[in-house]
Amino acid sequence: MNDRDNRIAEYEAQLALVYAPELASLATRFDAVGKVVNTGGGCMAIEATIGTVPGTNQPLQLLVTTADPGLAEERAEILHWLIGLYDGDEGGDPVAEGHDTDSFADAVESALRNLALGVPPPSDLCDCYT
């Protein structure tokens, strides 16, 4: 690995410590290995495969952000919990989203409920960004 790759790996490890409770929750609830990932453009997120997209055998990918953009570096800086659910093979736009200003678990529940009910992701940003 080069210096840049090492810095990114160190930053991902630092964020994994900040978000250890949420990574543990993913392991407990979904038997999923969550990890902090660089999504590009300096944006970080938590990512995990939590099952399959309903009606398919394609992986259901969960992506978590807490700030704009990406992940807050400290828990005190968390604006909200935004959960995007994606078709892990297709990528592109989320198939469902969930949001909560206080609770990771509630945001996950919201995303899963919206997926089950076929509620499309909102086309505008949440009030946290205004």
ZISULDA-V233454 format. One record per residue. N is the residue number from 1. RES is the residue in three letters. PHI is phi in whole degrees, 0 to 359 (* if undefined). OMEGA is omega in degrees with one decimal (999 if undefined). D_CENTER is the distance of its C-alpha to the mean C-alpha in whole Angstrom. Layout:
# ZISULDA-V233454
N & RES & PHI & OMEGA & D_CENTER
N & RES & PHI & OMEGA & D_CENTER
This chain:
# ZISULDA-V233454
1 & MET & * & 177.0 & 26
2 & ASN & 270 & -177.0 & 27
3 & ASP & 300 & 179.8 & 26
4 & ARG & 298 & 179.0 & 23
5 & ASP & 299 & 178.3 & 22
6 & ASN & 295 & 179.1 & 23
7 & ARG & 296 & 178.9 & 21
8 & ILE & 296 & 179.2 & 18
9 & ALA & 298 & 177.6 & 18
10 & GLU & 295 & 179.3 & 19
11 & TYR & 295 & 176.8 & 17
12 & GLU & 300 & 179.0 & 14
13 & ALA & 295 & 177.5 & 16
14 & GLN & 298 & 179.7 & 17
15 & LEU & 293 & 177.5 & 13
16 & ALA & 299 & 175.9 & 13
17 & LEU & 291 & 178.8 & 16
18 & VAL & 298 & -174.9 & 14
19 & TYR & 256 & 179.3 & 11
20 & ALA & 305 & 178.9 & 13
21 & PRO & 298 & -179.2 & 14
22 & GLU & 287 & 176.6 & 10
23 & LEU & 296 & 177.1 & 10
24 & ALA & 294 & 178.6 & 14
25 & SER & 298 & 177.8 & 13
26 & LEU & 297 & 179.1 & 11
27 & ALA & 295 & -178.2 & 14
28 & THR & 289 & -173.8 & 16
29 & ARG & 285 & -172.5 & 15
30 & PHE & 244 & -173.2 & 14
31 & ASP & 54 & -175.7 & 16
32 & ALA & 246 & 175.2 & 13
33 & VAL & 266 & 176.3 & 13
34 & GLY & 272 & 178.1 & 9
35 & LYS & 210 & 173.8 & 10
36 & VAL & 275 & -177.3 & 9
37 & VAL & 231 & 172.7 & 10
38 & ASN & 270 & -178.3 & 12
39 & THR & 272 & 178.8 & 11
40 & GLY & 108 & 177.9 & 14
41 & GLY & 65 & -179.2 & 16
42 & GLY & 79 & -178.0 & 15
43 & CYS & 263 & 179.3 & 12
44 & MET & 247 & 179.4 & 9
45 & ALA & 206 & 169.9 & 6
46 & ILE & 265 & -177.2 & 5
47 & GLU & 228 & 175.0 & 5
48 & ALA & 202 & 170.6 & 8
49 & THR & 266 & -171.7 & 10
50 & ILE & 245 & -180.0 & 11
51 & GLY & 151 & 178.1 & 14
52 & THR & 236 & 175.6 & 16
53 & VAL & 296 & -179.2 & 16
54 & PRO & 309 & 178.6 & 19
55 & GLY & 82 & -179.7 & 22
56 & THR & 222 & 170.9 & 21
57 & ASN & 254 & -176.6 & 21
58 & GLN & 277 & -176.5 & 18
59 & PRO & 294 & 174.8 & 15
60 & LEU & 264 & -175.9 & 12
61 & GLN & 262 & 176.7 & 9
62 & LEU & 257 & 178.3 & 5
63 & LEU & 231 & -175.1 & 2
64 & VAL & 243 & 169.8 & 2
65 & THR & 230 & -177.5 & 5
66 & THR & 228 & -178.9 & 8
67 & ALA & 210 & 178.9 & 11
68 & ASP & 242 & -2.5 & 13
69 & PRO & 265 & 168.2 & 12
70 & GLY & 82 & -175.5 & 9
71 & LEU & 251 & 172.0 & 9
72 & ALA & 295 & -178.5 & 12
73 & GLU & 280 & 177.5 & 15
74 & GLU & 225 & -177.1 & 16
75 & ARG & 299 & 179.9 & 15
76 & ALA & 294 & -178.6 & 18
77 & GLU & 266 & -178.2 & 16
78 & ILE & 293 & 176.8 & 13
79 & LEU & 277 & -174.2 & 14
80 & HIS & 189 & 173.2 & 11
81 & TRP & 247 & 177.5 & 8
82 & LEU & 247 & -178.8 & 7
83 & ILE & 249 & 172.4 & 5
84 & GLY & 251 & 175.3 & 6
85 & LEU & 252 & -174.0 & 8
86 & TYR & 233 & 168.1 & 10
87 & ASP & 286 & -174.7 & 13
88 & GLY & 297 & 177.7 & 13
89 & ASP & 269 & -175.7 & 16
90 & GLU & 274 & -177.0 & 17
91 & GLY & 67 & 177.8 & 14
92 & GLY & 72 & -177.1 & 15
93 & ASP & 285 & 178.1 & 13
94 & PRO & 294 & 175.0 & 11
95 & VAL & 274 & 175.7 & 13
96 & ALA & 197 & 176.1 & 12
97 & GLU & 223 & 172.2 & 10
98 & GLY & 222 & -174.5 & 10
99 & HIS & 213 & 171.5 & 11
100 & ASP & 206 & -178.4 & 13
101 & THR & 279 & -174.3 & 14
102 & ASP & 240 & -166.0 & 15
103 & SER & 229 & 172.9 & 13
104 & PHE & 300 & -177.3 & 10
105 & ALA & 300 & 179.7 & 12
106 & ASP & 292 & 177.4 & 13
107 & ALA & 294 & 176.7 & 10
108 & VAL & 297 & 178.7 & 9
109 & GLU & 301 & 179.0 & 13
110 & SER & 300 & 179.3 & 13
111 & ALA & 296 & -180.0 & 11
112 & LEU & 294 & 177.4 & 13
113 & ARG & 297 & 179.0 & 16
114 & ASN & 297 & 176.6 & 15
115 & LEU & 296 & -178.4 & 15
116 & ALA & 297 & -178.3 & 18
117 & LEU & 270 & -179.4 & 20
118 & GLY & 74 & 179.0 & 19
119 & VAL & 283 & -178.6 & 18
120 & PRO & 289 & 175.6 & 17
121 & PRO & 299 & 178.6 & 14
122 & PRO & 294 & -179.2 & 16
123 & SER & 270 & -179.9 & 18
124 & ASP & 241 & 179.9 & 18
125 & LEU & 283 & 177.8 & 16
126 & CYS & 288 & -179.7 & 16
127 & ASP & 296 & 179.6 & 18
128 & CYS & 299 & -174.8 & 16
129 & TYR & 267 & -176.4 & 17
130 & THR & 261 & 999 & 21
